[in-house]
Amino acid sequence: MLADVIAIRLERLRPDHAEALLSFERQNRAYFARSVPDRGDAYFEHFCDRHRALLAEQDAGACHFHLVMSDDGTLLGRVNLVDAERGEAELGYRIGEQAAGRGVATAAVLEVCRLAAAGYGLSALTAVATLDNPASTAVLRRTGFTPVGELVINGRPGVRYRRRTTG
C-alpha cells in the first residue's frame, strides 16, 4: 500500500522555473542515474542555455514541458510531451526520490494525458521504459498504455508503449 499519496498539480515550464529545476536535477542526479542514462556534466554546466532552448521548443509547439508540483509548491518531478506532430507525442517523466512510490508519477501521467487531449489536441501518446525499470512500466500500464513493441535503449532492452488520449 502506498504511504502518504501526494496531491499534485502540473505547471507548464516557464523561464522563472530554471533555478528550482536545476536544483531538483542536481539533488536527484544519482537517483535518476540508477534507472535512466545520466544527463552528463554538460547538461548541468549549460543548464541555462538548455532551459532557454526548451522554452523555445515549447513556444514553437513542438514540445510541452511541465513541472510536477505538490500543493505546497515543492517541485516533485517533470512530465513532458516531446516531438508533438500529426496529433501524437512521446511522453517522458521523472519523479524525484523523495516523492517516489507515493502515486506522483501515476497522477502526473494521467493529468498530462488529459492535457494532451484537451489542451494540446493530441490523440495518442507513446512512451518507452527499460525492462529493468519496473516502476516506470507499472505507471505506464496503470495509466492505460499498452505495449506495442520491443526496443533497445542505450544498450538496455525495453518496451515501447502507446495510449490513445481520446475515444
C-alpha positions as CSV (number, residue, x, y, z in Angstrom):
1,M,0.0,0.0,0.0
2,L,1.3,3.5,-0.8
3,A,2.1,5.7,2.1
4,D,1.2,9.3,2.0
5,V,-0.1,9.7,-1.5
6,I,0.7,13.3,-2.6
7,A,-1.7,15.6,-4.4
8,I,-0.1,17.2,-7.4
9,R,-0.6,19.9,-10.0
10,L,1.3,20.5,-13.3
11,E,2.8,23.8,-14.2
12,R,3.8,24.5,-17.7
13,L,7.5,25.2,-17.9
14,R,8.4,28.9,-17.6
15,P,11.6,31.0,-17.5
16,D,11.3,31.5,-13.8
17,H,11.4,27.7,-13.1
18,A,15.1,27.5,-14.1
19,E,16.7,27.8,-10.6
20,A,14.3,25.3,-8.9
21,L,14.6,22.9,-11.8
22,L,18.4,22.9,-11.8
23,S,18.4,22.3,-8.1
24,F,15.9,19.4,-8.5
25,E,18.0,17.8,-11.2
26,R,21.2,18.1,-9.1
27,Q,19.6,16.7,-6.0
28,N,18.2,13.7,-7.9
29,R,21.1,13.1,-10.3
30,A,22.4,9.9,-8.7
31,Y,18.9,8.6,-8.1
32,F,17.9,9.1,-11.7
33,A,21.1,7.5,-13.0
34,R,20.1,4.3,-11.3
35,S,17.3,3.8,-13.8
36,V,17.9,6.1,-16.8
37,P,21.1,7.3,-18.5
38,D,22.8,10.2,-16.7
39,R,22.4,13.6,-18.4
40,G,26.1,14.2,-18.2
41,D,28.1,17.1,-16.8
42,A,27.5,19.3,-19.8
43,Y,23.7,19.3,-19.0
44,F,24.4,21.0,-15.7
45,E,27.2,23.3,-16.9
46,H,25.0,24.7,-19.7
47,F,21.6,24.4,-17.9
48,C,20.5,28.0,-18.6
49,D,21.1,27.6,-22.3
50,R,19.3,24.3,-22.3
51,H,16.4,25.8,-20.4
52,R,16.0,28.6,-22.9
53,A,16.1,26.1,-25.8
54,L,13.3,24.0,-24.1
55,L,11.2,27.1,-23.8
56,A,11.8,27.9,-27.5
57,E,10.7,24.4,-28.5
58,Q,7.6,24.8,-26.3
59,D,6.8,28.2,-27.8
60,A,7.0,26.6,-31.3
61,G,4.5,23.9,-30.2
62,A,7.0,21.0,-30.8
63,C,7.0,20.1,-27.1
64,H,5.0,20.6,-23.9
65,F,7.1,20.6,-20.7
66,H,5.6,20.5,-17.2
67,L,6.9,20.6,-13.6
68,V,5.1,18.3,-11.2
69,M,4.4,20.4,-8.0
70,S,2.9,19.5,-4.7
71,D,0.2,21.6,-3.2
72,D,2.8,23.4,-1.0
73,G,4.9,24.3,-4.1
74,T,7.6,21.7,-3.8
75,L,9.0,20.5,-7.1
76,L,8.4,16.8,-7.2
77,G,9.2,15.9,-10.8
78,R,8.8,16.6,-14.5
79,V,6.4,15.2,-17.1
80,N,6.9,16.1,-20.8
81,L,5.4,15.6,-24.2
82,V,8.1,15.8,-26.9
83,D,8.1,15.7,-30.7
84,A,4.5,16.7,-31.0
85,E,3.4,16.3,-34.6
86,R,0.5,14.8,-36.5
87,G,-1.6,14.5,-33.3
88,E,0.9,12.4,-31.4
89,A,3.8,13.0,-29.0
90,E,6.2,11.0,-26.8
91,L,5.7,11.0,-23.1
92,G,8.7,11.3,-20.7
93,Y,8.7,11.8,-16.9
94,R,11.0,11.7,-13.9
95,I,9.9,11.9,-10.3
96,G,12.4,12.8,-7.6
97,E,13.4,10.3,-5.0
98,Q,11.5,11.9,-2.1
99,A,8.2,11.5,-4.0
100,A,8.8,8.1,-5.4
101,G,6.3,5.4,-4.6
102,R,3.6,7.9,-3.5
103,G,1.4,8.0,-6.6
104,V,3.0,11.1,-8.0
105,A,4.1,9.6,-11.4
106,T,0.7,8.0,-11.9
107,A,-1.2,11.2,-11.1
108,A,1.2,13.3,-13.3
109,V,0.9,10.9,-16.3
110,L,-2.9,10.9,-16.0
111,E,-3.0,14.7,-15.8
112,V,-0.7,15.1,-18.8
113,C,-2.8,12.7,-20.8
114,R,-5.8,14.8,-20.1
115,L,-3.9,17.9,-21.1
116,A,-2.6,16.2,-24.3
117,A,-6.2,15.8,-25.5
118,A,-7.9,18.8,-24.1
119,G,-5.1,21.4,-24.3
120,Y,-2.8,20.3,-27.0
121,G,-5.0,18.5,-29.4
122,L,-3.0,15.2,-29.3
123,S,-4.9,12.0,-29.9
124,A,-2.2,9.5,-28.9
125,L,1.0,9.3,-26.9
126,T,3.9,6.9,-26.9
127,A,6.4,6.1,-24.2
128,V,9.4,3.8,-23.6
129,A,10.6,2.0,-20.5
130,T,13.5,-0.3,-20.0
131,L,12.8,-3.8,-18.6
132,D,15.0,-3.0,-15.6
133,N,12.7,-0.1,-14.6
134,P,9.6,-1.9,-13.3
135,A,8.3,1.2,-11.6
136,S,8.0,3.1,-14.8
137,T,6.5,0.1,-16.6
138,A,3.9,-0.2,-13.8
139,V,3.0,3.5,-14.1
140,L,2.5,3.2,-17.9
141,R,0.3,0.1,-17.5
142,R,-1.7,1.7,-14.7
143,T,-2.4,4.8,-16.9
144,G,-3.7,3.0,-19.9
145,F,-0.6,2.5,-22.0
146,T,-0.2,-0.8,-23.8
147,P,2.9,-2.5,-25.1
148,V,3.4,-2.2,-28.9
149,G,7.0,-3.3,-29.4
150,E,10.4,-4.1,-28.1
151,L,13.5,-1.9,-28.5
152,V,16.9,-1.3,-27.0
153,I,17.6,2.0,-25.1
154,N,21.3,2.7,-24.5
155,G,22.1,-1.0,-24.7
156,R,19.2,-2.0,-22.4
157,P,16.2,-3.9,-23.5
158,G,12.9,-2.0,-23.3
159,V,9.3,-1.8,-24.4
160,R,7.5,0.9,-26.4
161,Y,4.0,1.7,-25.2
162,R,1.1,3.6,-26.8
163,R,-2.1,5.2,-25.4
164,R,-4.9,7.0,-27.1
165,T,-5.9,10.2,-25.3
166,T,-9.4,10.3,-26.7
167,G,-12.1,7.9,-27.6
